[in-house]
Amino acid sequence: MAHQLPNKQKILKVEKLTIMYEQYFGLNSKPFTITPDPRYLFMSDRHTEGLAHLLYGVTDSGGFIQLTGEVGTGKTTLIRALLEQLPKKIEIALIMHTQISAREFLIEVCNELKIKIIGTSIIDIVNSLNQYLLEQYSNGRRVILLVDEAQNLSTDVLEQLRLLTNLETAQKKLLQIILIGQPELRDILEKHNLSNLAQRITARYHLQPLSKLETDLYIDHRLRISGATAPIFNKKAKKEVFKFSSGIPRLINVICDRALLGAYGIGSIEINREIIIKANKEIQGDTTAIKTKRWPFFLFLILTLSLITALFKYDYLDIDLMNKIINKFFT
């Protein structure tokens, strides 16, 4: 275990520096943490519309709602914001582990809703769920099934989800399902064998990254929530953050957090363009350096192969001699 000590010391050092940079900039908390926190929810036009679609799913009569977005665009944060706004008459089952079988998925739904399952087969589980949904309906309550990372669901699970929407009374469906996932979820649901499920999607929304202006406002918003009373990132720094992050909130957080640490390290109270560039390089690691070191080797290899091909084509290459050289080299 001794070999793990340096890494542990490094982590403790970073944590200590983080606390110190919070004090240095007059902050009461870490402004750019990557863990979803509704306190920091920045409601851009895109996020406002996305949340509206989720809230619509709560009041709609049934079927599917589909919300997609790139990794780090804020889908999970929207879910948490939705959960805080739900009326008391709504029961929520939130499923976040989706690489499971159809039976395991149904059991997970029942566990979330605290349903006692009678029997062990899929039919038994569905019957137990249906009985619970009827009881909730008779008591004036509604049940919403939220499925995060839905792009990982197997075809069998998606088909089982479609069948769950058949649970209904003469007037109303008993279960509302909201599928949340990465962009490939759209492609999956467009497959021919899932057309029956796709036809039951009543609303679709794709969450886009932030614009340049929204990125600036996002940075200021998170700093303000953390107690900042004066600007820390100048305009050119924010421009670089948008350039490197493409407006994806999670990447903005990672870059800005590293920049705050870097600014504290050099004793700067303002974060400029150069600090952002350096922070981004540190996040990327040695990738650029590795590529720079390797490209001459690949160029040499390509030129060597081209030369051998040309010599062979024009009968200037002695095959026997080449074989002797190769055998000598590898033996």
N, C-alpha and C positions, 0 to 999 in steps of 0.2 A: 504493500500500500504506500510505501515511501515515495514511489514515483509520482503519486497524485498530489503531493504536497505543494509543489510549485504552482500548479493550476489553482489549487485552493487559495494559496496566498495571493495569486493574481486577482481572483474574484473578490476576495476581501479588500484588496487595495482599490479596485474599481468602485466597490460599494462605498468605501470610505471617501474616495474622491467625489462620488456623486453627492453624498451628504454635504461635503465641503463646498461644491459648486452651487448647491441650493442656497446655502448661507451666503456665499459670495455674491450671488445675483439677487438676494433678498426674496427668495421663493419659499413658500411653505410646504411644497410637495414637488415631486418630480413631474415636470409638465409633459414630457414626451414618452411616457411609459407605453409599451405596446400591448399591454393587457387591456381588454375592453372595459371601459369605465363610463357609465352613462353621465357622470358629472362633466366629462369632457366632450360629450356629444356635440359636434358642430353640425348644425342643420343647414347645409347648403341646399340649394334648390333641388338638387338630385336626391339628397337624403330626405328632404321634406316630402317629396313625391313618393319615394320608396316607403317611408313610414305610413303615408296615406294609403298605399296599396295594402300594407299589412293590416291596418285598422279596418279597411274595407272588408278584408277577409274575415274579420271578427263579426261583422254585422251582416255579411252575405248569407244567403240561405243554404249554401253548400257547394260542393265541387272543390276545385283546386285553385290555389293562388301560386304563381311562380315568380320568385325573386332571384335574379342572378347578378353576378358581379365578379370582377377579378379578385384574386387573393389580396387582402389588405385594404379593400375599398370601404369597409365598415359595415358589412352585412351582419356580423355577430353583434356589433354595438347597436344596430337597429333593432335586433331581436330583443336585447335587454331593455332598450327604451320602450319597446312595445309592451313588454311584460309589466313595466311600471305604470302603464296607462290603461291596463285592462280593467273593466268593471268587475265587481265581485261575483257577478252571476256567470262568469266565464271560467271554465276549467281548462287548464293548459297541460298538454303532454309534450315536452320538449325532448326530441331525440337527436343526439349529437354523434353517436357512434353508429355508423351506417354500413360498415363492411361486415354485415352479418346475414344469416339466412332469414328466410321469410318467417319461420317459426320463432326464431330468436327476436326478430323485429316485433312481432305481435306480443311476445312476452314482455319486451321492453316497454311497449306502449301501456300494457296492463300494469306494470310495475310503477310507471310514472303516474298513473291515475289511481294507484292503490286498489286495483281490482283483484278480488280473490278468484283465481282460476279454478274452475271445476272440470277436471279431466286433463288429458295430456296432449291430445291431437290438435291439429290446427283448427278443425271444426269446433272442438270444445272451447278453445281459446276465443275464437270469433263469437261464439254463442255467449260466452261470459262477458265479452266486450259489448255485444249488442244489448244484453240485459242491462248493463250499466248505463249505456246511452239512453235507453228508454226511460230508465229511472230519472236521469238528469233532465230529460225533456219534460217529463210529467211534473217535475219540480221547478220548471221555468228556467233551467240552466242550460247553457250551451257548452260544447266540448270542441276545442281546437287542437289539432295535431300539427305541431311545428317540427319540420324535419330539416336540420342543418346538414351541410355537406351532402346534399341529396344526389350529387353527381356520382357518388360512390355506391349508390343502391344498385343491386343486381336486378336483372329483368324479372326474376321471380318475385322479388320484394315489390317492385313497381306494379306488377300485376296484382299482387295482394292488396296494395294500396288502392288500386282502382276498384277492386271488389268491395273494399270497406266503404266506398261512397255509395254502394247499393243499400247500406243500412239506413233505412228511412221509415217515416210514417207515411200515411196517405197524403199529408200536406207538406212535409218538410224532411230534408235530409238531416241525419242525426250527427254527422261528423264533418267539420270543415278542416281541410288539409292545406297547409302552406309549405311548399317545397322551396328551400333556399340552397343555392349552390353556385359553383363556378360556371363560367360560360359554356363549358361542354355539356352541362345539363340540358341546354336548349337542343343541342345536336342529338343527344340521347333520346329525348322525348319526340323528336321528329322522325325517328325510325318507324318503318312501316308496321312492325309488330307491336308498337306502342301507340298506334293511332287512336285506339279507343280511349286511352288515358289522356292523350293530348287534346282530344275533343272536349274533355270535361274541365279543361283549364279555363276559368272565367276571367282571369286577369293576369297579365304578364308585365314585368318591369325589370329592366337591366340597369344596375347601378353603375354609373360612369365615374371615372376618377375626377378629382377636383380640377377646375380651371386655374389659370395663373392667378387671377384675382382672388379666387376662393382659397388657394394655397396660402397667399399672404394673410388673408383674414383668419384662416385656420391656425396658423402659427401664433398670431396675436391673441386669438381666443384662448388657446391652451395656456399661454403664458399668463394671461389675465386671470384665468381660473386658479393658477398656481400662485397668485399673489404678486405678479410683476406690476410695478407702478410706472415703469419707463420702458421705452423701446430697447430691445436687446439686439435683434437682427436688423441690419440696415437693408435698404431696398435691393442692392446688388446681391446681398447674401440670400435673400428670399428668392430672387430670380434663379440663382444657382440651385437652390433646394428644389424648385419646381423642375428645373432641367434634369437633375439627377433622379428625381422621384417620379416624374411623369404625373404628378398629382395624386399618387396613391398614398392615402393617409399613413399606412403602416411604414412605408419607406420614408415619408416625411419625418415621422417620429424618430426612426433610427438615426437618420442624418442629423437632425437637430439636437438629439441627445448627445451624440458624439461631438458635435460642434460646441455645445455648452461646456463639455468636459475639456475640450481643446483650448477654448478661450480662457477657462479658469487656469489651465496649466501654464499659459503664457502671460497671465495677468491682464487680460484685455476685458474691458467692460462692454465692448461692442463686438458683435460677430459680423465680420465682413466676408467678402467673396473668397478671399484666400483661405480663411478658416474653414469654409464650407467645402472647398475643393480638397483640402487636406483631410477633412473628416470623411469625405466620400472615398478617398483613396485608402484610408485606414479600414473602412468598412469592407471594401473590395478585397483587402488583403494583398497578397503578392501575385494575384492573377496576371496583372499587366507585366510584372517583372518576369514571370515564368514564360509568358508568350514571347517577350522580347528576347529572352535567352534561347528559346527553342527555334525561332524562325530561321536563323542561319543554318542550323543543322538540316531542317527540312529543305531549304533552298539548295544546299549542297547535295542532298540526296536526289532531288529532282534533276539537277544538272548532271549528276553522275549517270543516272538512269537514261537521260536523254542522249548523253555521249555514247553510252554502250549501245543503245538502239541504233544510232546513226552509224557507228562502226560496223555493227552486224549487218545493217542494210546494204552497205557498200563493200562488204567482204573484206573489211580491214581488221576484223576481229578474229583472232586465233582462238577457236573454241577450246581446243586441247590445252592451250596455255592458260586460258581463263579458268578451266576446271582445276588445273594444278594449283593456281593461286588461291582459289576458293577452298580447296581441300586443305591446303597448308594453313590458311587463316583459321579454319574452324576445327582443326585437329591439333 
